[in-house]
Amino acid sequence: MVYRVFVEKRNGLTLEADSLAGDLRELLGIKNLRGVRILNRYDVEGIDGALFERAVATVFSEPQLDVTYEELDAQGTVFAVEYLPGQFDQRADSAAQCIQIISQGERPTVRTAKVYVLRGKLTKSDIEKVKKYVINPVEAREASLEKPETLKTDYAIPTTVETLEGFTSLSHGEIEDFVKKYGLAMDADDLFFCRDYFKSEGREPTITEIRMIDTYWSDHCRHTTFLTHLDSVAFEDPLCQEEFEVYLAMREYCGDKKPLCLMDIATVGAKYLKKRG
C-alpha cells in the first residue's frame, strides 16, 4: 500500500514560497499572482499504517514548524515537480534511511515531489512561464497529481542502442531543437562541437554517447568524477598502457606533484606545451 502526506511550513515560516512569489512577480512580470504555496509531498511503500503515522511527525515534518495534510485541498493552479528517473533524490533517500532506523527493519521505498499552488487569475501563458522557471528539464519533470497504486518501477532492458542517424548534418536550428527535445545540459554551441567531432570520425553517434558527454559536461561531474584521486591504474590493452606511460613522463617533466586524476590527464598536454615554451 502507498501512503501519502503533504508537508507545508506554518504561517510566518513560508520563506521559500514568499521568495518565489516575489521572483514571479518581479522577474517574470506575473502581476496577477496573489500568492504561492509550496508543499513537500511524500509517497511511501513498504511500511504499515502505524509506522507511517509515526514517521509523519518524526521524519517527514517537524510539528512545531510544519503543517501536514492527508489530502491536498487547494484553491488555485496546482502542479507538482519530481526528479527524473535515475536522478538522486536526497530528500527521499534520507527519509527512507530515517524510517529504517526507527523500524529496525527493511528500508521502505520513498518518492518525493514538490507541489506548487498558485493563487490568482493566471493565464495559460503565465502558468507555462512559472513551470519553465521552476522546472529544470535536465533533472526534473512535472509529476502526476494522482497517488500511484505502487512505487515499484519496472525498466525495460534495452537490447539495442539507438544510433542518431542524420546527427552530423543537423543545421543550427535543428541543433537547438535537439537540445530541447532531449533536455540536454549542453547548449547549441556545445552540441555543434560534438556534431563536428563525429563528422570528423565519419560516423553518427549513439544516444548513449551523447548522454554520456552531456553528463560529464557538467561542472558537478568535473568535481565529483574528474578530480577523484586515482590510486592505481592498470590497462589490459598494451597501447593504452603505452599512452599512459607517455602521460606519466609528461607529468614528471612538468614537475606536477598533485594527486593523479582524470582532470590532470586531460590538461597535462597544455601544461607540457607551456613548460616547453
Secondary structure, DSSP 8 states (H G I E B T S, - for coil): -EEEEEEEE-TT--HHHHHHHHHHHHTS--TTEEEEEEEEEEEEESS-HHHHHHHIIIII--TTTEEEESS----SEEEEEEE-TTS--HHHHHHHHHHHHHHTS---EEEEEEEEEEEE---HHHHHHHHHHH--TTTEEEE-SS--S---------SS--B-TTGGG--HHHHHHHHHHHT-SS-HHHHHHHHHHHHHHTS--BHHHHHHHHHHHSHHHIIIIITS--S----SSHHHHHHHHHHHHHHHHHT--S---HHHHHHHHHHHHHHT-
